Amino acid sequence: MVDEPESDNPCKILREWVKQEGFGFSPDEEGSFHLAIDRIIHSCSPSLQVLGLGEPFHGGRDILKFRNLLFFYLVERHGFRSIAIESSFSRGLKVQEYMSGQVKSGIFSVYR
């Protein structure tokens, strides 16, 4: 096996990119969170139509809280109107019931 030159090492390239482009924020501090989201959105193309968000794992309470804060802010501040969420078929039916007004509350407590 031939070692890759250090400059072509994908891990090194990623670390350097994160070091240069990354910045810290706290989702618990509204101003810090909003500033970080604004910075990310403003760094995108003005013709941005689709934004993807990956989750490091599924079902963790903190990531769901973060995701929902992000969704609310993207809708309220940046005009996003459609959000697709990876979920099970049965959960999708519950979302459909909620969105159509058939269920008023109580089914999404874990997502709030």
N, C-alpha and C positions, 0 to 999 in steps of 0.2 A: 504494500500500500504506500502510495506517495503522499507525503505531507503537503497540504496546501500552503502556499505562501501566506504569511500572516495577514497581508493586505486583502486576500481573497477569502479569509475565514468568515463564514456567515455569522457565527456567534460574535466575533469581534466587530464585524460591521454593524450588527444589531445593537450591541452595547454602545458603540460610538454614536449611533443615531439616537438612541434613547438619552444618552448623556447630553447631546446637543439640543434635542427637540423637546425632551420631557420637562415637566414642571409639576410641582406639588399643589395639592388643594385638599380641602376637607369637605365632604358632603354634609357634615354637621354644621358648617359655617356657611350660611346662605350666600353671603357676599363672595366668599372664596369659590364656592361651587359655581355660582352664576358667571363669575369672571372667567373661570376655566372653560366652561361650556361656550361662552361668547368667543373666547380666544380660538377654540377649536373650529367653531362654525365659520368665523371670519377668515380662517386660514384656508378654507375650502373654496372651490370655484363658485362664483356667483350663480352658476347654472346648476348647482347641487340639487338633485331631485330625489336621490335615494341615499340614506345613511344607514350603515350596518353597525350593529353592536353585538359583539360576541360575549358570552358569559363563561367565566373560568370553570364553573360547575353549575349544576341546576338545583334549585330548591333552597339555597342558602338564604336566610332571612336578610342579611346585610346587602347582598347583591340585588335582591328583589326591591329593597327599599331604595337603593341607589338608582336602579333602572327606572322605577316609577317617578322618582324626583326628576330624573333626566327627561322622561317622556312629558311630564307636566310642563317643564320649562321649555322644551322644544316646541310644544303646541302653543303655549301662552306667549312666549317671547319671539320665537323664530318662525311661526306660522305653519308648522308641520300639521298635516291633517290626516295622515294615514299611518298607522302603526301595525306591523305584523309581529306576532309573538309565536315562537315555537312552543307548542303545547300538545297535550294529549287530545284525542278526539272528544272524550267526555268533558274535559275542561272547556274545549271549544264550544260545545253545546251550551254550557253554562254562561259563557261570555255572550253567545248569541241571544240567549234568553234575557240577560241583563241589558244588552244594547237595544233590544226591541221593547224594553219596558215591562216585560213579563215578571221580572224579579226586581225588587227595589233595593235590597241590601243584604248583607250577611254572607254572601258567597265568596267574597274576595278578601277576607280579613288577613290572610297571609301575605297578600300583595300590597298592603297599605303601609 
